[in-house]
Amino acid sequence: MSSFTAYVQTGEKRYRERFGLDFEQFAVGQKFKHRPGLTLSQQDSRDECLDTINQQMLHFDEQFALHGEWKRCLMDSTLTTKVVIGMTWKTFAKRVQLCGFDEITLTQPMFGGDTLYAESEIIAVADEPDHPTAGRVKVRTLGLNQRGETVATLVYDLLMARAGQDDFTRLDY
């Protein structure tokens, strides 16, 4: 297996950051910590509710939330899910396609002020006969809070570009 290089030489004494791994670099059992984390605010949750027209008062009405199970406003779950997936972009930057989700499980509440981290494990790798320039990678990504508690589990399939098949790595822009 080749080493993971952080830069691509684009000319004499010129380099560009390289993001993402080629399909051939993935193997079952690999684990990746995606950093940095992101501290989410209650305003982030309110903005997500506005963007998605989510009118569940549990996300933005503190007085209403006081009468619920957690006694405070909850983070909007679509925001938690989107941030967890977004945190994986450096590792999976050579993604050709996100094929679909097998699982989206939210196991603990997130609150304004909580910090979200993501960690992924490769659970399957396979050739993709219909896409000779890409292969299929099945990933389990955990969203973790600042206490290390799992708040989300996402299982999904990606088509990842094979080595030399991603045009953007050869560009110098």
C-alpha positions as CSV (number, residue, x, y, z in Angstrom):
1,M,0.0,0.0,0.0
2,S,1.3,3.4,-0.9
3,S,1.9,6.1,1.7
4,F,-0.7,8.8,2.3
5,T,0.9,12.0,0.9
6,A,-0.4,15.3,1.9
7,Y,0.8,17.3,-1.1
8,V,0.9,16.9,-4.9
9,Q,3.8,18.5,-6.8
10,T,2.3,20.7,-9.5
11,G,5.5,22.2,-10.8
12,E,9.1,23.1,-9.9
13,K,8.9,24.0,-6.1
14,R,5.1,24.2,-6.3
15,Y,2.7,22.0,-4.4
16,R,-1.0,21.7,-3.7
17,E,-2.6,20.0,-0.7
18,R,-4.0,16.6,-1.5
19,F,-7.2,15.5,0.1
20,G,-8.8,12.1,0.0
21,L,-7.7,8.5,-0.4
22,D,-7.9,6.4,-3.6
23,F,-10.2,3.4,-3.6
24,E,-7.2,1.1,-3.5
25,Q,-6.0,2.6,-0.2
26,F,-9.1,1.5,1.7
27,A,-9.2,-1.8,3.6
28,V,-11.8,-3.3,6.0
29,G,-11.1,-2.4,9.6
30,Q,-9.4,0.9,9.0
31,K,-10.5,3.6,11.4
32,F,-10.2,7.4,10.7
33,K,-10.6,10.2,13.2
34,H,-11.9,13.3,11.4
35,R,-10.8,16.5,13.0
36,P,-11.3,19.3,13.9
37,G,-14.5,19.0,15.9
38,L,-17.2,21.5,15.8
39,T,-19.0,23.2,18.7
40,L,-22.6,23.7,17.8
41,S,-24.6,26.6,19.2
42,Q,-28.3,26.9,19.9
43,Q,-28.4,29.5,17.1
44,D,-27.0,26.9,14.7
45,S,-29.9,24.7,15.6
46,R,-32.4,27.5,15.1
47,D,-31.0,28.3,11.7
48,E,-31.3,24.7,10.7
49,C,-34.9,24.6,11.8
50,L,-35.5,27.7,9.7
51,D,-33.7,26.2,6.7
52,T,-35.7,23.0,6.9
53,I,-39.0,24.5,8.0
54,N,-38.8,22.4,11.1
55,Q,-41.3,23.9,13.6
56,Q,-40.8,21.4,16.4
57,M,-40.7,23.7,19.4
58,L,-38.3,21.4,21.3
59,H,-35.5,22.9,19.1
60,F,-36.1,26.6,19.8
61,D,-38.5,27.2,22.7
62,E,-36.7,26.9,26.0
63,Q,-39.9,27.2,28.1
64,F,-41.5,24.4,26.1
65,A,-38.4,22.3,26.3
66,L,-38.4,22.6,30.1
67,H,-41.4,20.3,30.2
68,G,-39.7,17.6,28.1
69,E,-37.4,14.7,29.0
70,W,-34.1,16.7,28.7
71,K,-35.4,20.0,30.2
72,R,-33.6,22.0,27.5
73,C,-33.7,22.6,23.8
74,L,-32.4,19.8,21.6
75,M,-30.1,20.2,18.6
76,D,-31.9,19.7,15.4
77,S,-31.1,16.1,14.2
78,T,-30.6,17.0,10.6
79,L,-27.9,19.4,11.6
80,T,-26.1,16.7,13.7
81,T,-26.3,14.3,10.7
82,K,-25.1,16.9,8.2
83,V,-22.2,17.9,10.3
84,V,-21.1,14.3,11.0
85,I,-21.1,13.6,7.2
86,G,-19.4,16.9,6.4
87,M,-16.5,16.2,8.8
88,T,-15.5,13.2,6.8
89,W,-14.8,15.2,3.6
90,K,-11.0,15.1,3.8
91,T,-10.8,11.4,4.0
92,F,-13.5,10.8,1.4
93,A,-12.7,13.8,-0.9
94,K,-12.3,11.5,-3.9
95,R,-15.9,10.3,-3.5
96,V,-17.6,9.9,-6.9
97,Q,-21.0,9.3,-5.4
98,L,-22.7,8.8,-2.0
99,C,-24.9,5.7,-3.0
100,G,-27.2,5.7,0.0
101,F,-27.6,5.1,3.7
102,D,-28.3,1.8,5.4
103,E,-28.6,3.4,8.8
104,I,-29.0,6.7,10.4
105,T,-29.4,6.3,14.2
106,L,-29.3,9.2,16.7
107,T,-28.6,7.6,20.1
108,Q,-28.0,10.6,22.4
109,P,-29.3,14.2,22.4
110,M,-27.1,17.1,21.4
111,F,-27.5,20.5,22.9
112,G,-26.3,24.0,22.1
113,G,-22.7,24.2,23.3
114,D,-21.9,20.5,22.7
115,T,-18.9,19.7,20.5
116,L,-19.3,17.1,17.8
117,Y,-16.5,14.8,16.5
118,A,-16.6,12.1,13.8
119,E,-14.8,8.8,13.4
120,S,-15.2,6.4,10.6
121,E,-14.5,2.7,10.1
122,I,-14.3,0.9,6.8
123,I,-16.6,-2.1,7.0
124,A,-16.6,-3.4,3.4
125,V,-14.6,-2.7,0.2
126,A,-15.6,-4.1,-3.2
127,D,-15.1,-3.7,-6.9
128,E,-18.0,-2.0,-8.8
129,P,-18.4,-3.7,-12.2
130,D,-20.6,-0.9,-13.5
131,H,-17.9,1.7,-12.6
132,P,-14.5,0.6,-13.8
133,T,-13.0,3.9,-12.6
134,A,-14.4,3.6,-9.0
135,G,-14.9,1.1,-6.3
136,R,-17.5,0.7,-3.5
137,V,-16.6,1.4,0.1
138,K,-19.1,0.8,3.0
139,V,-18.5,3.1,5.9
140,R,-19.7,3.3,9.5
141,T,-19.3,6.9,10.8
142,L,-19.9,7.7,14.5
143,G,-20.8,11.2,15.7
144,L,-19.3,11.6,19.2
145,N,-19.8,14.4,21.7
146,Q,-17.1,16.1,23.8
147,R,-17.6,13.3,26.5
148,G,-16.9,10.6,23.9
149,E,-20.5,9.4,23.9
150,T,-21.9,8.2,20.5
151,V,-24.7,10.6,19.5
152,A,-25.1,9.3,15.9
153,T,-24.3,6.2,13.8
154,L,-24.4,6.5,10.0
155,V,-23.8,3.5,7.8
156,Y,-23.5,4.3,4.1
157,D,-22.0,3.3,0.7
158,L,-19.6,5.5,-1.3
159,L,-18.2,5.1,-4.8
160,M,-14.5,6.1,-4.5
161,A,-12.3,7.0,-7.4
162,R,-9.6,4.6,-8.3
163,A,-6.0,5.9,-8.4
164,G,-5.4,8.3,-11.3
165,Q,-9.1,8.5,-12.1
166,D,-10.0,11.8,-10.3
167,D,-9.4,14.7,-12.7
168,F,-9.2,17.4,-10.0
169,T,-6.0,16.0,-8.5
170,R,-4.1,16.8,-11.7
171,L,-5.3,20.3,-11.9
172,D,-3.2,23.3,-10.6
173,Y,-5.9,25.9,-9.8
